[in-house]
């Protein structure tokens, strides 16, 4: 597929979410292996300037913007600079570039539920899917994994924790199947910026504080999810689908140094761990080069500088979002999709200054209690549950904001 595997033709890549932190890190790794990879398509939400910069450097055949005004602006700028990139727009444009015959590989890095449809399209088309969008599995895990198995797509996790688990799995493991000889998975979490704050101190935290992650450079939404530990809750659900395990065999472990990215415990008592500096280019390079290894640009891990590795169980009182995620998985049906939609709505309200940090789980719990979560047997049912949950969560945010809980 790439030059590293003995073929001369470079691997064609579509990057869904090219202007985010994962997209930028992916392009950094690709630039180190320009003989092995070729950028076919790049997508963005509305960041015209950043996508224009990427188009100048990588000259993709296609670029996609979220809406018509952004697409028109990018199209004009490309035309002024005589760059022959074709600009598409909207959900249809995303689906088109996810299915391009010349794109062997699709990096799915659009944050949130917006990434579901193009990621699912890539799976349907049998692509090598580098999965950084956890919501595709959280919202529609059964549907997504069925398409992967039907089409013969290769699914490689890019989240640092899931990629670490994948690296520690037995030889021949494929995503979606229960691994032989594995007793449990130990899913590590940094605990975010508020791990040691008192509950009273959490009342007044600001979006800026929540986004100041101690170890990782991430987007604002994911940073807030890390602070509430909803990110880890979504990762538990994702891990259940990726590794064919029930949630009781997936244990969350707080590890503030973020050096061990996750571990796998085997039935013989062995525990395998993947270690490295907290830099997303490591899992990205692993997924791009798999089954071989390629240079990522990440500095070598200095264990003497790290000096110590600490571990502790998560406090479910401090992190109620984690408990809500476990409950949503146990409830089944559309509950994980409702959980995700309510969380996205609450986090955006917090970032916009409309909602207090500690009210985020209140919005999620209220939405889960109010919404019908029984059906998730079709994509239409999942999307309907997502829509209804966002509407209800928005109403709860309005009530809380009106009552001064903001």
N, C-alpha and C positions, 0 to 999 in steps of 0.2 A: 504494500500500500504506500509506503514511503521509501525514500532512499535507504533508510536504516534497515528495512526489511528486504533489501536486495533488488527492488524495482526502481527504475529510473524516473518514471513519471511522478511528478509531485502530487501529493494528496490535496484534492480540492476541499476547501473548508468554507462553510457558512457560519458566521458568528451572530447568533441572536442575542442582542444586547451588547453591542460593541463599545458603547461609550461608558459603561459601568466599570467597576473595579475588576471584575472577572474578565470582561472583554478586553480591557487594557492589558491585563496580565497575559492573556492568551496571545494577543498581538506581539507582546514583548518576546514570548517564547518562540513564536513563529518567525519573528525577525532574526532570531539566532540560527534558524534552519531554513533559510530562504530557498535552498536547493531541494528541500524535502516537502515543503508545504506551499500551497498557492491559495490566496484568499479569493473566493468566488463571490461572496456576498456579505455585506455588513448591514446591521439594522440598528436603529436607535429610536428613542421615544420622540423628543423634540429638540435635542441638542444638535442643531445644525452645524455649529462651528466645530464641535469635536468630531462629528462624523466626516465633515469636510477635510479635516486634518488627516484622518485615517484614509480617506479616499485618495488624497494626494500621495500618500506614502505607499499604499498597497494596491491601488488601481483595481478595485474589484469590478467585476462585470455588472453587479447590481448593488443598489443601496435601497433601504426601506426606511421610511419615516412613518410615525404613528398617524399623522393626519395630513390633509391636503395642503394647508398653509405651510407646514414644515417641509413637505415634499417639494412644493413649488419653490420655496426659498433655496433648498439644496440644489434643485435642478438648475436654477439660474446661476448659482455660484459655480457649479461644475461646468456649465456651458461657457461662462466667462473665462475659465481657466483651461478650456479645451480638454477637459477630462471626460472620456467617453463612457462613464458609468451611467447605466440606466437606473432611474429612480422610480421606485414603486411606493405604494402607501397602504396603510391600514392592515387589518387582519388578513385580507386576501394577499397582500404583498408579502407578509410574513410566511404564509403557507406556501406561496410560490417558491421563495428562496430556500425554504426548508426541504423542498422536494426536488430541487434542481438535479438533473442527472449528473452534471459535472461536479456536484458537491458530494464527495464520498463521506464526509464527516460533518456533523452539525454540533457546534458548541451551544448548548441551551442555557443561556445566562440572563434571560429576561427575568427580573424580580417579580414575584407575585403571580396571581392568577392569570395575568395577561400572557404569561409564557406557556400556558397549558396547550392551547390549540396548535401553535407552530411546532412545539416539541412533540406532540402526539402525531402530527403530520410527518415529522422526520422518522418517528418509529414506524409508522405505517409503510413508509417507503423503504424500510430496511437499511437505514443509514447506520453508521457508527455514531451513536448519540453520546456526547459527553455531557452528562447531566449535572448542571449546577443549579437548575431551577427545581427546588424540592417540592414546590406546589403541584407540579404535574402528577407526582405520586401521591401526595397528601389528598388532593381533590379527587383523583380518579385512578387510584392505584390498580384496581382489578382490570379496568378497561385498558389502561396503559400497558400493563404487563402482558395482557392477552395479545395486544398488537405487536409487542416486541417478539413474543414467541411465534406468532403467526408469520411475521414477515422475515424472521431471521435477523433482525437488527442486533447490533452489538451495543449493549448498554454498559457504559463505564461511568461510575460516579466520580464527580469532581469536588463535591464538598470535602473539605480536608478530612473530616472524621470518616465519612463513608469510603473515601478513597483509601484511607489507612486500613480500614477493615477489609476492603477488597484485596489490598496487598498482603494481608495476613491470612487470607482464606486458603484452603487446600488447593493443590494443583488441579487444574481442570474445572474450577468452580465457574458457574455461569449465573448471572444475576437472575433472581426470581426463584431459584431452587434451593432447598434446604441443604446446607453444606454438611458433608460427611465428617463425623467425629468432633463437631463443634458443640461445646456445652453452653456457652453464652458469649455475648459480645459486651465489651466494656466501652461505652460511648463517653468520651471525655468532653468536658466543658470547662471553660475558663472561669465561669461564674460572672463574667462581665464586670463593669465598673462599680457595681453596687454590692458586691459579694459580702463586704464587711460592714456596710452601713446598718444602722439600727432601722427598725420599721418606721419609727418616727421621722428619721432623716429622709426616708424615701418620699415622704409627703410633698416635699418642696423641690424635688429634683427637676431640672430643666431639660429640654431636648438637647442642648449643647452638652450637658453632662452625660446624658444617656448615650450620645453618639461618640463619646471619647473612650473608645475601647482600649484597654490597657495593652493588648498584644497585637490585634489585627487591624488592618486598614480596610474598612468595609463601607458600603453605602449606608445612608441614614436609616432606612427601614430595617435592614438586617441588624444594624447596630442596636436599635431599640429592642428588636427581638432577642438579641443576646442579653441585653440588660434585664429583660423580663424572664428570660430563659424559655420563651415560646419557641425561639429558634431551635433549642434542644428538643422541645416537645415535638415539633414538626419533623426533626431528624429521627426521632424514635419511630414515628409512623413511616417515614421514608425507609428506615432500616428494616422494618418488618417486611416491606415489599421487596426490597433489594436482596435481602439475605434469607428470605423464606423462614423467618423465625417469629414466634409470638412475642409480645412485649415483655412478658415475664422473663424472657431469656436475653433481654437487652437492658443492661444496668447503666444508668447515668452516673458518672464519677466526676466530681469537681477536681480540676487539676489546673491551678492558677498559672503555672508557667507556660502552658500551651506548647510543650515540647513533645510529649507523647500525644499523638493525634487520635489514637484509639487503640484498643487491644482486642484480641480474640483468645478465649480460653478453650482449650481442647479437653476431651474426655480423659486423656491420660495425665492431666494436671499441668500441661505446658500452657504458658501464656505468651503469645507472640504480640509484640508491639511495634508500631511504626513511629519513628522519631524524626524530627527535623525542625529547622527554624520555622516560625509562623509566617510563611510566605506562600500565597496561593499558587505561585508559579511551580511549586513542587508537584502538587496533585495534577495540575494542568499538563505539565510536561510528561508525567507518568501516563495520563490518559491519551495524550497525543502520540506518544511513542510506543504504547503497549502493543505487543508483549515485550518489546525491548525498552531500553532506557536511553533517554536523550538529555543533553545539557539543559538546565533550567535557568541558569543565572543566579541561583540562590546560593548565598554564602554557606560554607560548611558549618555544621553544628559543632560548637565548642562546649563539650560537656563540662570542662573545668570552669568555664565562665558561668554555666548554668548552676553548677555546684550542688543543687538539691532539687528533688522532685516531690511535691506534696499532693496528697489526695484526701478528699473528704466527701461524705454523702451530701446530696443537695437537700436544702431545707425547703420542704413543700409549703410552709407558711410564708416564707420570704418569697418563694417563686410559685405562686398558685397557677400560673400559666402552664407550667410543666405538668401539674396534676390534671389540669383541664385537657391537655393533649392525650394523656393516657386514657382518660375517661371517654374522650371522643373516639379513640380507636376501639375501645371495648364496646361502645354503643354501635359502631359499625354504620352501614348504610351511608347516608350523606353527611353524617356528623362531622367527619374530618373536613369536608368541604365547607360546612357551616362554620366550624372552628376557624379555618383559614380566612374566610371572608370577613368574619367579625373581627378577627385580629387585624387584618389589613385596614379596616375602617377605623378601629380604635387607635391604631398606631398613627395613622395619618392625622387623626384629630389631635392626638398628643403633639405631633410635630408642628401642627398649625396653631398650637396654643389654646385649643378648645377643650382639652381634657387633661385631667391630672394623671400623672404616671400610674399611681396605684388604682386608678379607675379603669385601666385597660382590661384587667381580668374581669371586672364587674360587667363591662360591656359584653365580653365574650361569653361569660356564664349566662347572662340574661338572654343572649341570642340563642345559645344552645338549648335553653329551657323552653323558649317560645316557638322555635321553628321545627317543622316536621323534618325529621332526619331519616325517615324509613327507607327511602328509595335512592339508589345510586347505580341502577342497572343499565343506564344508558348515558351517553354524553349529554343529551338534552336534560335529563333529570339532574345531573351534576350541575350544569350551568344554571338551571332554574333554582336549585337550592342555593347556589352562590349568589344569585340576584336577590332572592328573598332575604337571605341572611344579611347582605349589605344594606338593604332597605331597613330591616329591623334594627340592626346595629346603629345605623344613622339616626333612627328615632331615639334610641337610648342615649346616644351622645347628646342629642338636642335637649333631652330632659335633664341630663346631668349638668350640661353647660348652663341651662336655665336656672338650675337650683344652686349654682355656684360651685359645683364640683369640677373646677377647671383651673 
